[in-house]
Amino acid sequence: MSNQLRTILAAVLCAVALFGEPVFEWVKNNVDIVNVVPDATVDEPSLENKELVDDIVKIDFSKEDADLVSCFFLELADVVGDDDEIIKTTGQFANFNVMAGILHFDTEFAGKYDGFGDAVEYAIQNAVGLENQSLTDSKRQDLVDVLEAVAWGVNQ
């Protein structure tokens, strides 16, 4: 995904987070999202991050869904790692994550993989904390690392 497209997507998601449901509905009804699943190699995470995604590893994903989810979290990690202008706090990331997931997956995964959303939330919260705080370089890297660990975990 090009940096320009990432910036546009981030701007749309921020607008949705700021202006609420009317913008989300407009985007949902007017933007076609194409699911392209490239082959992605995911490096094995640190032992600490493996432990954080252990509940994700236990979920039995279909190969197609695992590839799709893995690519999504790798892209999310890239966006977070490359951006320091739009996503400045853990709270902004939480909103971005929810909106990006809804836009990307729609209702495709609703109820399909029990505990997946909670497991992702657990991993992220344990990597960067529960409270809304500034994404320092160190925290941003921790977040990127755990998102990559989630991408790794769905393929195990």
N, C-alpha and C positions, 0 to 999 in steps of 0.2 A: 504494500500500500504506500503510495507516495506521501511525502510530507504535507503537500497541499491538501490531499484528500483527508489526511489525519486531522489537519487543522480545521477543515470544514466540518468534519464529524464532531470534533471536540467542541467547536462553536455551537453546533446544533444541539448537542447534548447539554451544554451549559445553558443555552436559551431555554431548553425544556426544564432544566432544574430550577431556573430562576422564574420562569413564567408559567410553569405548571402544565396541567393536562391539555388545555386547548392547543398549545404548540405541539405537544406529543401526538395528539390525534391528527393534527395537520401533517406532521412528518410521516406518521404511520400510514396515512391514506394517500400520500403523494410521492413517497420515495420508495422505489423498488430496491430491496436488499437482495443481493444475489449471494448465495452460499457457494463459495469456491473454496475447496479444501486442498491446499497445496500440501505436498509432502514436507513435513517439518521434523527436523531432528531436534530432540530435546535432551540437553545435557542432564546427567544425573545430579540432583541437588545435594547440598550439604546434609550431613546426618541430622542436624537440627531441623532443617526444612522437610526432610523425609518424615520425621516424627510428626510435624505439623500437618502433613497431608496423608497420614496413615489411614484416616477414615475414608478419604477419597480413593486410595489404592484398593480398599476393600469393596468398592462398588463395582459391579460387573457391567461395564459399558459395552455396547456393541462397538465393533471396530469403526464403523462409519461415524457414530456419535463421538467416540473417543478422539478421532481425528479432528472433527469439527470443534469440539470443546478445547482440545489442545491448541489448535490454531488460534482460536479466539483469545485464550489466555496469553499466548505468546505475543499476539498483536497488542493486547492490553498492556503487557509488560513493556513492549517497545514504546507505546504512546506515553506511558508514565515515565519511562527512562529518558525519553527525548524531550519531554515537555517540562519546563519550569516556569511557565508564564500563566497557564490556565489552571492547572491542578496544583494548588499551593498548600492545601491542608488535607489531612486524612478524611475530614468530613466531605470535602469536595470530591475526593476520590470515591468515597462510598456512594455518593449520588451519581457520579459518572459511571461507576461499575454497574449499578442497578439499571440505569437508563441504557447503557450500551448492551447489557445482557437482554433487556426487553426488546430493544430494537433489532438485535442480531438473531435471537432465538424465537421471538414472538412468544407463543404459548407452546411451542414444540416440545419443550422438556417439562412442562408443568406436570408434576406428579409421576414422571417417568422414572426418575432415579431418586428414590427416597433418601433423604438426608444429605444430598449433594450440596444444596444451597447452604445448609447449616455447616457442613464440613468446610466449605470455601470460606464462609464468614469466620469460623473458628480459626482457620489458618491465618487469615489476614489480620484478625484482631490480635492474635498472639505474636504476629510479626511486627506490627506497628502500634499496638495498643488500642484501648477502647475509647479513649478521649480524643476529641477533635483537637489536633495540634498541627503545627507547621511541619511540612514535609522537608526536613533538612536533607542534605545530600546523603547522609547515612541512612535516615529513615526511608528516603526514596529508593535507595539501593536495596534495603531490606524488603520493601514492597515489591520491587521488580523481582527479587530472588524468590519470594514466596509465590508470586504469580507464575513464574517459570516452573516452580515446583508443582503447582496445581496442574500445569500443562503436562508435566512429566507423569504425575500421579494417575491421570485418567487413562494412560496407556499401559499401566502395569497390570 
